[in-house]
């Protein structure tokens, strides 16, 4: 590290600390030549390889902006979007890889977005997974219903009633507890 004051090619680390969010390291350094102190901030670079082959730095802002479009008109706050962006960045950094594809970033977005808002999830997934038919939407919705039902330990709020013609699904009336 060159001294920013005298351009001496070396420096000594006096103190190191991680930043509040833990994504970078702040170091106090001292030049052995002029004895002046300066601060550096070190971050791990994370690169995203786009479909065109172009590589660019990961941007939490780009993730949030893309998700914001899917959440348009939905009851999703800016704070929730910021938290989602942070979760996505933590997930992609946790892979330990210095380079990721846009596909990997999209996969990291889908999980937290599903928890945030199901309609926004479907909107995002329809673009990300390139839905091109009504059946694609229907299968995605069926998958969400199945996951939601298994998470609650229920089927989708219906009970089976066996009659003379076979099994018929009957809607269960909502109670005050629902």
PyMOL CGO cylinders between C-alpha atoms (Angstrom):
from pymol import cmd
from pymol.cgo import CYLINDER

trace = [
    CYLINDER, 0.00, 0.00, 0.00, 1.53, 3.31, -1.11, 0.3, 1, 1, 1, 1, 1, 1,
    CYLINDER, 1.53, 3.31, -1.11, 1.44, 6.20, 1.35, 0.3, 1, 1, 1, 1, 1, 1,
    CYLINDER, 1.44, 6.20, 1.35, -1.03, 8.81, 0.00, 0.3, 1, 1, 1, 1, 1, 1,
    CYLINDER, -1.03, 8.81, 0.00, 1.19, 11.64, 1.35, 0.3, 1, 1, 1, 1, 1, 1,
    CYLINDER, 1.19, 11.64, 1.35, 4.75, 10.75, 0.33, 0.3, 1, 1, 1, 1, 1, 1,
    CYLINDER, 4.75, 10.75, 0.33, 4.09, 7.82, -2.06, 0.3, 1, 1, 1, 1, 1, 1,
    CYLINDER, 4.09, 7.82, -2.06, 6.40, 5.52, -0.07, 0.3, 1, 1, 1, 1, 1, 1,
    CYLINDER, 6.40, 5.52, -0.07, 5.71, 1.97, -1.36, 0.3, 1, 1, 1, 1, 1, 1,
    CYLINDER, 5.71, 1.97, -1.36, 5.15, 0.41, 2.09, 0.3, 1, 1, 1, 1, 1, 1,
    CYLINDER, 5.15, 0.41, 2.09, 3.07, 0.97, 5.21, 0.3, 1, 1, 1, 1, 1, 1,
    CYLINDER, 3.07, 0.97, 5.21, 2.56, -0.64, 8.59, 0.3, 1, 1, 1, 1, 1, 1,
    CYLINDER, 2.56, -0.64, 8.59, -0.87, -1.71, 9.88, 0.3, 1, 1, 1, 1, 1, 1,
    CYLINDER, -0.87, -1.71, 9.88, -1.55, -0.08, 13.25, 0.3, 1, 1, 1, 1, 1, 1,
    CYLINDER, -1.55, -0.08, 13.25, -5.16, -1.25, 13.83, 0.3, 1, 1, 1, 1, 1, 1,
    CYLINDER, -5.16, -1.25, 13.83, -7.71, -3.47, 12.03, 0.3, 1, 1, 1, 1, 1, 1,
    CYLINDER, -7.71, -3.47, 12.03, -11.47, -3.67, 12.60, 0.3, 1, 1, 1, 1, 1, 1,
    CYLINDER, -11.47, -3.67, 12.60, -14.40, -5.06, 10.71, 0.3, 1, 1, 1, 1, 1, 1,
    CYLINDER, -14.40, -5.06, 10.71, -17.10, -2.58, 9.70, 0.3, 1, 1, 1, 1, 1, 1,
    CYLINDER, -17.10, -2.58, 9.70, -20.54, -2.62, 11.29, 0.3, 1, 1, 1, 1, 1, 1,
    CYLINDER, -20.54, -2.62, 11.29, -22.09, -4.81, 8.57, 0.3, 1, 1, 1, 1, 1, 1,
    CYLINDER, -22.09, -4.81, 8.57, -19.08, -7.14, 8.54, 0.3, 1, 1, 1, 1, 1, 1,
    CYLINDER, -19.08, -7.14, 8.54, -18.51, -6.92, 4.79, 0.3, 1, 1, 1, 1, 1, 1,
    CYLINDER, -18.51, -6.92, 4.79, -15.24, -4.99, 4.92, 0.3, 1, 1, 1, 1, 1, 1,
    CYLINDER, -15.24, -4.99, 4.92, -12.18, -4.35, 7.07, 0.3, 1, 1, 1, 1, 1, 1,
    CYLINDER, -12.18, -4.35, 7.07, -11.07, -0.90, 8.17, 0.3, 1, 1, 1, 1, 1, 1,
    CYLINDER, -11.07, -0.90, 8.17, -7.32, -0.57, 8.72, 0.3, 1, 1, 1, 1, 1, 1,
    CYLINDER, -7.32, -0.57, 8.72, -5.31, 2.28, 10.22, 0.3, 1, 1, 1, 1, 1, 1,
    CYLINDER, -5.31, 2.28, 10.22, -1.88, 2.39, 8.63, 0.3, 1, 1, 1, 1, 1, 1,
    CYLINDER, -1.88, 2.39, 8.63, 1.29, 4.35, 9.24, 0.3, 1, 1, 1, 1, 1, 1,
    CYLINDER, 1.29, 4.35, 9.24, 3.97, 5.22, 6.74, 0.3, 1, 1, 1, 1, 1, 1,
    CYLINDER, 3.97, 5.22, 6.74, 7.48, 4.22, 7.91, 0.3, 1, 1, 1, 1, 1, 1,
    CYLINDER, 7.48, 4.22, 7.91, 8.99, 7.08, 5.89, 0.3, 1, 1, 1, 1, 1, 1,
    CYLINDER, 8.99, 7.08, 5.89, 6.90, 10.18, 6.81, 0.3, 1, 1, 1, 1, 1, 1,
    CYLINDER, 6.90, 10.18, 6.81, 5.16, 8.66, 9.90, 0.3, 1, 1, 1, 1, 1, 1,
    CYLINDER, 5.16, 8.66, 9.90, 1.76, 9.96, 8.84, 0.3, 1, 1, 1, 1, 1, 1,
    CYLINDER, 1.76, 9.96, 8.84, -1.33, 7.81, 9.40, 0.3, 1, 1, 1, 1, 1, 1,
    CYLINDER, -1.33, 7.81, 9.40, -4.13, 7.00, 6.99, 0.3, 1, 1, 1, 1, 1, 1,
    CYLINDER, -4.13, 7.00, 6.99, -7.13, 4.69, 6.81, 0.3, 1, 1, 1, 1, 1, 1,
    CYLINDER, -7.13, 4.69, 6.81, -7.92, 2.04, 4.21, 0.3, 1, 1, 1, 1, 1, 1,
    CYLINDER, -7.92, 2.04, 4.21, -11.08, 0.00, 3.76, 0.3, 1, 1, 1, 1, 1, 1,
    CYLINDER, -11.08, 0.00, 3.76, -10.75, -3.46, 2.25, 0.3, 1, 1, 1, 1, 1, 1,
    CYLINDER, -10.75, -3.46, 2.25, -13.68, -5.27, 0.69, 0.3, 1, 1, 1, 1, 1, 1,
    CYLINDER, -13.68, -5.27, 0.69, -13.92, -8.58, -1.08, 0.3, 1, 1, 1, 1, 1, 1,
    CYLINDER, -13.92, -8.58, -1.08, -14.93, -8.06, -4.68, 0.3, 1, 1, 1, 1, 1, 1,
    CYLINDER, -14.93, -8.06, -4.68, -17.82, -10.15, -5.96, 0.3, 1, 1, 1, 1, 1, 1,
    CYLINDER, -17.82, -10.15, -5.96, -18.28, -10.28, -9.71, 0.3, 1, 1, 1, 1, 1, 1,
    CYLINDER, -18.28, -10.28, -9.71, -21.40, -11.25, -11.66, 0.3, 1, 1, 1, 1, 1, 1,
    CYLINDER, -21.40, -11.25, -11.66, -21.10, -12.85, -15.10, 0.3, 1, 1, 1, 1, 1, 1,
    CYLINDER, -21.10, -12.85, -15.10, -24.00, -11.72, -17.27, 0.3, 1, 1, 1, 1, 1, 1,
    CYLINDER, -24.00, -11.72, -17.27, -25.58, -13.83, -20.04, 0.3, 1, 1, 1, 1, 1, 1,
    CYLINDER, -25.58, -13.83, -20.04, -23.68, -11.81, -22.64, 0.3, 1, 1, 1, 1, 1, 1,
    CYLINDER, -23.68, -11.81, -22.64, -20.40, -12.84, -21.01, 0.3, 1, 1, 1, 1, 1, 1,
    CYLINDER, -20.40, -12.84, -21.01, -19.73, -9.35, -19.60, 0.3, 1, 1, 1, 1, 1, 1,
    CYLINDER, -19.73, -9.35, -19.60, -18.51, -9.32, -16.00, 0.3, 1, 1, 1, 1, 1, 1,
    CYLINDER, -18.51, -9.32, -16.00, -19.51, -6.55, -13.59, 0.3, 1, 1, 1, 1, 1, 1,
    CYLINDER, -19.51, -6.55, -13.59, -19.36, -6.02, -9.81, 0.3, 1, 1, 1, 1, 1, 1,
    CYLINDER, -19.36, -6.02, -9.81, -22.27, -7.32, -7.74, 0.3, 1, 1, 1, 1, 1, 1,
    CYLINDER, -22.27, -7.32, -7.74, -24.69, -4.53, -6.89, 0.3, 1, 1, 1, 1, 1, 1,
    CYLINDER, -24.69, -4.53, -6.89, -27.20, -4.79, -4.07, 0.3, 1, 1, 1, 1, 1, 1,
    CYLINDER, -27.20, -4.79, -4.07, -28.92, -1.73, -5.57, 0.3, 1, 1, 1, 1, 1, 1,
    CYLINDER, -28.92, -1.73, -5.57, -29.54, -3.58, -8.84, 0.3, 1, 1, 1, 1, 1, 1,
    CYLINDER, -29.54, -3.58, -8.84, -31.07, -6.49, -6.91, 0.3, 1, 1, 1, 1, 1, 1,
    CYLINDER, -31.07, -6.49, -6.91, -33.36, -4.14, -4.99, 0.3, 1, 1, 1, 1, 1, 1,
    CYLINDER, -33.36, -4.14, -4.99, -34.39, -2.26, -8.16, 0.3, 1, 1, 1, 1, 1, 1,
    CYLINDER, -34.39, -2.26, -8.16, -35.25, -5.51, -9.94, 0.3, 1, 1, 1, 1, 1, 1,
    CYLINDER, -35.25, -5.51, -9.94, -37.30, -6.76, -7.01, 0.3, 1, 1, 1, 1, 1, 1,
    CYLINDER, -37.30, -6.76, -7.01, -38.95, -3.34, -6.63, 0.3, 1, 1, 1, 1, 1, 1,
    CYLINDER, -38.95, -3.34, -6.63, -40.39, -3.73, -10.14, 0.3, 1, 1, 1, 1, 1, 1,
    CYLINDER, -40.39, -3.73, -10.14, -41.89, -7.09, -9.19, 0.3, 1, 1, 1, 1, 1, 1,
    CYLINDER, -41.89, -7.09, -9.19, -43.32, -5.54, -5.99, 0.3, 1, 1, 1, 1, 1, 1,
    CYLINDER, -43.32, -5.54, -5.99, -44.93, -2.60, -7.77, 0.3, 1, 1, 1, 1, 1, 1,
    CYLINDER, -44.93, -2.60, -7.77, -48.44, -2.08, -6.38, 0.3, 1, 1, 1, 1, 1, 1,
    CYLINDER, -48.44, -2.08, -6.38, -47.85, -4.57, -3.57, 0.3, 1, 1, 1, 1, 1, 1,
    CYLINDER, -47.85, -4.57, -3.57, -47.74, -3.76, 0.17, 0.3, 1, 1, 1, 1, 1, 1,
    CYLINDER, -47.74, -3.76, 0.17, -43.95, -4.04, 0.41, 0.3, 1, 1, 1, 1, 1, 1,
    CYLINDER, -43.95, -4.04, 0.41, -41.96, -1.37, 2.26, 0.3, 1, 1, 1, 1, 1, 1,
    CYLINDER, -41.96, -1.37, 2.26, -38.57, 0.05, 1.29, 0.3, 1, 1, 1, 1, 1, 1,
    CYLINDER, -38.57, 0.05, 1.29, -37.18, -1.40, 4.53, 0.3, 1, 1, 1, 1, 1, 1,
    CYLINDER, -37.18, -1.40, 4.53, -38.34, -4.87, 3.50, 0.3, 1, 1, 1, 1, 1, 1,
    CYLINDER, -38.34, -4.87, 3.50, -36.66, -4.40, 0.10, 0.3, 1, 1, 1, 1, 1, 1,
    CYLINDER, -36.66, -4.40, 0.10, -33.43, -3.29, 1.79, 0.3, 1, 1, 1, 1, 1, 1,
    CYLINDER, -33.43, -3.29, 1.79, -33.50, -6.34, 4.07, 0.3, 1, 1, 1, 1, 1, 1,
    CYLINDER, -33.50, -6.34, 4.07, -34.12, -8.60, 1.08, 0.3, 1, 1, 1, 1, 1, 1,
    CYLINDER, -34.12, -8.60, 1.08, -31.15, -7.02, -0.73, 0.3, 1, 1, 1, 1, 1, 1,
    CYLINDER, -31.15, -7.02, -0.73, -28.96, -7.63, 2.30, 0.3, 1, 1, 1, 1, 1, 1,
    CYLINDER, -28.96, -7.63, 2.30, -30.11, -11.26, 2.59, 0.3, 1, 1, 1, 1, 1, 1,
    CYLINDER, -30.11, -11.26, 2.59, -29.38, -11.86, -1.09, 0.3, 1, 1, 1, 1, 1, 1,
    CYLINDER, -29.38, -11.86, -1.09, -25.92, -10.31, -0.82, 0.3, 1, 1, 1, 1, 1, 1,
    CYLINDER, -25.92, -10.31, -0.82, -25.14, -12.38, 2.28, 0.3, 1, 1, 1, 1, 1, 1,
    CYLINDER, -25.14, -12.38, 2.28, -26.31, -15.53, 0.50, 0.3, 1, 1, 1, 1, 1, 1,
    CYLINDER, -26.31, -15.53, 0.50, -24.18, -14.96, -2.60, 0.3, 1, 1, 1, 1, 1, 1,
    CYLINDER, -24.18, -14.96, -2.60, -21.13, -14.01, -0.52, 0.3, 1, 1, 1, 1, 1, 1,
    CYLINDER, -21.13, -14.01, -0.52, -21.63, -17.13, 1.60, 0.3, 1, 1, 1, 1, 1, 1,
    CYLINDER, -21.63, -17.13, 1.60, -21.03, -19.27, -1.48, 0.3, 1, 1, 1, 1, 1, 1,
    CYLINDER, -21.03, -19.27, -1.48, -17.36, -18.33, -1.21, 0.3, 1, 1, 1, 1, 1, 1,
    CYLINDER, -17.36, -18.33, -1.21, -17.10, -17.83, -4.94, 0.3, 1, 1, 1, 1, 1, 1,
    CYLINDER, -17.10, -17.83, -4.94, -15.56, -14.65, -6.35, 0.3, 1, 1, 1, 1, 1, 1,
    CYLINDER, -15.56, -14.65, -6.35, -17.66, -14.92, -9.53, 0.3, 1, 1, 1, 1, 1, 1,
    CYLINDER, -17.66, -14.92, -9.53, -21.32, -15.78, -9.89, 0.3, 1, 1, 1, 1, 1, 1,
    CYLINDER, -21.32, -15.78, -9.89, -23.68, -15.96, -12.83, 0.3, 1, 1, 1, 1, 1, 1,
    CYLINDER, -23.68, -15.96, -12.83, -26.87, -13.93, -13.06, 0.3, 1, 1, 1, 1, 1, 1,
    CYLINDER, -26.87, -13.93, -13.06, -28.66, -17.28, -12.72, 0.3, 1, 1, 1, 1, 1, 1,
    CYLINDER, -28.66, -17.28, -12.72, -27.06, -17.80, -9.29, 0.3, 1, 1, 1, 1, 1, 1,
    CYLINDER, -27.06, -17.80, -9.29, -28.12, -14.31, -8.20, 0.3, 1, 1, 1, 1, 1, 1,
    CYLINDER, -28.12, -14.31, -8.20, -31.67, -14.97, -9.43, 0.3, 1, 1, 1, 1, 1, 1,
    CYLINDER, -31.67, -14.97, -9.43, -31.83, -18.18, -7.40, 0.3, 1, 1, 1, 1, 1, 1,
    CYLINDER, -31.83, -18.18, -7.40, -30.66, -16.28, -4.33, 0.3, 1, 1, 1, 1, 1, 1,
    CYLINDER, -30.66, -16.28, -4.33, -33.47, -13.73, -4.85, 0.3, 1, 1, 1, 1, 1, 1,
    CYLINDER, -33.47, -13.73, -4.85, -36.32, -16.23, -5.24, 0.3, 1, 1, 1, 1, 1, 1,
    CYLINDER, -36.32, -16.23, -5.24, -36.25, -17.65, -1.71, 0.3, 1, 1, 1, 1, 1, 1,
    CYLINDER, -36.25, -17.65, -1.71, -36.42, -14.38, 0.25, 0.3, 1, 1, 1, 1, 1, 1,
    CYLINDER, -36.42, -14.38, 0.25, -38.89, -12.92, -2.26, 0.3, 1, 1, 1, 1, 1, 1,
    CYLINDER, -38.89, -12.92, -2.26, -41.24, -15.90, -1.80, 0.3, 1, 1, 1, 1, 1, 1,
    CYLINDER, -41.24, -15.90, -1.80, -41.26, -15.18, 1.94, 0.3, 1, 1, 1, 1, 1, 1,
    CYLINDER, -41.26, -15.18, 1.94, -41.82, -11.46, 1.36, 0.3, 1, 1, 1, 1, 1, 1,
    CYLINDER, -41.82, -11.46, 1.36, -44.73, -11.48, -1.12, 0.3, 1, 1, 1, 1, 1, 1,
    CYLINDER, -44.73, -11.48, -1.12, -46.14, -14.37, -3.17, 0.3, 1, 1, 1, 1, 1, 1,
    CYLINDER, -46.14, -14.37, -3.17, -47.51, -12.19, -5.98, 0.3, 1, 1, 1, 1, 1, 1,
    CYLINDER, -47.51, -12.19, -5.98, -44.18, -10.39, -6.38, 0.3, 1, 1, 1, 1, 1, 1,
    CYLINDER, -44.18, -10.39, -6.38, -42.48, -13.79, -6.32, 0.3, 1, 1, 1, 1, 1, 1,
    CYLINDER, -42.48, -13.79, -6.32, -44.68, -15.01, -9.20, 0.3, 1, 1, 1, 1, 1, 1,
    CYLINDER, -44.68, -15.01, -9.20, -43.99, -11.84, -11.18, 0.3, 1, 1, 1, 1, 1, 1,
    CYLINDER, -43.99, -11.84, -11.18, -40.24, -12.16, -10.69, 0.3, 1, 1, 1, 1, 1, 1,
    CYLINDER, -40.24, -12.16, -10.69, -40.23, -15.91, -11.33, 0.3, 1, 1, 1, 1, 1, 1,
    CYLINDER, -40.23, -15.91, -11.33, -42.23, -15.46, -14.53, 0.3, 1, 1, 1, 1, 1, 1,
    CYLINDER, -42.23, -15.46, -14.53, -39.47, -13.29, -15.97, 0.3, 1, 1, 1, 1, 1, 1,
    CYLINDER, -39.47, -13.29, -15.97, -36.56, -15.15, -14.36, 0.3, 1, 1, 1, 1, 1, 1,
    CYLINDER, -36.56, -15.15, -14.36, -37.79, -18.60, -15.40, 0.3, 1, 1, 1, 1, 1, 1,
    CYLINDER, -37.79, -18.60, -15.40, -39.12, -17.27, -18.74, 0.3, 1, 1, 1, 1, 1, 1,
    CYLINDER, -39.12, -17.27, -18.74, -42.74, -18.42, -18.36, 0.3, 1, 1, 1, 1, 1, 1,
    CYLINDER, -42.74, -18.42, -18.36, -44.25, -18.64, -21.84, 0.3, 1, 1, 1, 1, 1, 1,
    CYLINDER, -44.25, -18.64, -21.84, -47.60, -20.28, -21.20, 0.3, 1, 1, 1, 1, 1, 1,
    CYLINDER, -47.60, -20.28, -21.20, -50.50, -20.32, -18.80, 0.3, 1, 1, 1, 1, 1, 1,
    CYLINDER, -50.50, -20.32, -18.80, -49.44, -23.82, -17.71, 0.3, 1, 1, 1, 1, 1, 1,
    CYLINDER, -49.44, -23.82, -17.71, -46.14, -22.41, -16.42, 0.3, 1, 1, 1, 1, 1, 1,
    CYLINDER, -46.14, -22.41, -16.42, -48.05, -20.03, -14.14, 0.3, 1, 1, 1, 1, 1, 1,
    CYLINDER, -48.05, -20.03, -14.14, -50.45, -22.76, -13.06, 0.3, 1, 1, 1, 1, 1, 1,
    CYLINDER, -50.45, -22.76, -13.06, -47.64, -25.13, -12.11, 0.3, 1, 1, 1, 1, 1, 1,
    CYLINDER, -47.64, -25.13, -12.11, -45.83, -22.37, -10.18, 0.3, 1, 1, 1, 1, 1, 1,
    CYLINDER, -45.83, -22.37, -10.18, -49.04, -21.51, -8.30, 0.3, 1, 1, 1, 1, 1, 1,
    CYLINDER, -49.04, -21.51, -8.30, -49.70, -25.20, -7.57, 0.3, 1, 1, 1, 1, 1, 1,
    CYLINDER, -49.70, -25.20, -7.57, -46.15, -25.53, -6.24, 0.3, 1, 1, 1, 1, 1, 1,
    CYLINDER, -46.15, -25.53, -6.24, -46.65, -22.49, -3.97, 0.3, 1, 1, 1, 1, 1, 1,
    CYLINDER, -46.65, -22.49, -3.97, -49.95, -23.86, -2.66, 0.3, 1, 1, 1, 1, 1, 1,
    CYLINDER, -49.95, -23.86, -2.66, -48.34, -27.23, -1.98, 0.3, 1, 1, 1, 1, 1, 1,
    CYLINDER, -48.34, -27.23, -1.98, -45.44, -25.62, -0.10, 0.3, 1, 1, 1, 1, 1, 1,
    CYLINDER, -45.44, -25.62, -0.10, -47.73, -23.34, 1.87, 0.3, 1, 1, 1, 1, 1, 1,
    CYLINDER, -47.73, -23.34, 1.87, -50.01, -26.25, 2.81, 0.3, 1, 1, 1, 1, 1, 1,
    CYLINDER, -50.01, -26.25, 2.81, -47.14, -28.49, 3.88, 0.3, 1, 1, 1, 1, 1, 1,
    CYLINDER, -47.14, -28.49, 3.88, -45.61, -25.63, 5.89, 0.3, 1, 1, 1, 1, 1, 1,
    CYLINDER, -45.61, -25.63, 5.89, -48.87, -25.27, 7.82, 0.3, 1, 1, 1, 1, 1, 1,
    CYLINDER, -48.87, -25.27, 7.82, -49.42, -29.02, 8.02, 0.3, 1, 1, 1, 1, 1, 1,
    CYLINDER, -49.42, -29.02, 8.02, -52.64, -28.71, 6.02, 0.3, 1, 1, 1, 1, 1, 1,
    CYLINDER, -52.64, -28.71, 6.02, -53.87, -29.08, 2.53, 0.3, 1, 1, 1, 1, 1, 1,
    CYLINDER, -53.87, -29.08, 2.53, -55.22, -25.86, 1.00, 0.3, 1, 1, 1, 1, 1, 1,
    CYLINDER, -55.22, -25.86, 1.00, -58.14, -25.40, 3.42, 0.3, 1, 1, 1, 1, 1, 1,
    CYLINDER, -58.14, -25.40, 3.42, -60.41, -28.02, 1.90, 0.3, 1, 1, 1, 1, 1, 1,
    CYLINDER, -60.41, -28.02, 1.90, -61.69, -31.31, 3.28, 0.3, 1, 1, 1, 1, 1, 1,
    CYLINDER, -61.69, -31.31, 3.28, -62.43, -34.41, 1.27, 0.3, 1, 1, 1, 1, 1, 1,
    CYLINDER, -62.43, -34.41, 1.27, -65.98, -35.76, 1.45, 0.3, 1, 1, 1, 1, 1, 1,
    CYLINDER, -65.98, -35.76, 1.45, -66.49, -39.27, 0.14, 0.3, 1, 1, 1, 1, 1, 1,
    CYLINDER, -66.49, -39.27, 0.14, -69.88, -39.68, -1.44, 0.3, 1, 1, 1, 1, 1, 1,
    CYLINDER, -69.88, -39.68, -1.44, -71.43, -42.24, -3.75, 0.3, 1, 1, 1, 1, 1, 1,
    CYLINDER, -71.43, -42.24, -3.75, -69.72, -40.69, -6.78, 0.3, 1, 1, 1, 1, 1, 1,
    CYLINDER, -69.72, -40.69, -6.78, -66.24, -40.67, -5.26, 0.3, 1, 1, 1, 1, 1, 1,
    CYLINDER, -66.24, -40.67, -5.26, -64.23, -38.01, -3.41, 0.3, 1, 1, 1, 1, 1, 1,
    CYLINDER, -64.23, -38.01, -3.41, -65.44, -34.42, -3.65, 0.3, 1, 1, 1, 1, 1, 1,
    CYLINDER, -65.44, -34.42, -3.65, -63.54, -31.46, -2.19, 0.3, 1, 1, 1, 1, 1, 1,
    CYLINDER, -63.54, -31.46, -2.19, -65.73, -29.23, -0.05, 0.3, 1, 1, 1, 1, 1, 1,
    CYLINDER, -65.73, -29.23, -0.05, -64.56, -25.76, 1.03, 0.3, 1, 1, 1, 1, 1, 1,
    CYLINDER, -64.56, -25.76, 1.03, -64.22, -25.43, 4.80, 0.3, 1, 1, 1, 1, 1, 1,
    CYLINDER, -64.22, -25.43, 4.80, -65.94, -22.32, 6.17, 0.3, 1, 1, 1, 1, 1, 1,
    CYLINDER, -65.94, -22.32, 6.17, -63.64, -19.77, 7.76, 0.3, 1, 1, 1, 1, 1, 1,
    CYLINDER, -63.64, -19.77, 7.76, -63.80, -19.46, 11.54, 0.3, 1, 1, 1, 1, 1, 1,
    CYLINDER, -63.80, -19.46, 11.54, -63.05, -16.48, 13.73, 0.3, 1, 1, 1, 1, 1, 1,
    CYLINDER, -63.05, -16.48, 13.73, -59.73, -18.13, 14.58, 0.3, 1, 1, 1, 1, 1, 1,
    CYLINDER, -59.73, -18.13, 14.58, -58.59, -18.04, 10.92, 0.3, 1, 1, 1, 1, 1, 1,
]
cmd.load_cgo(trace, "trace")
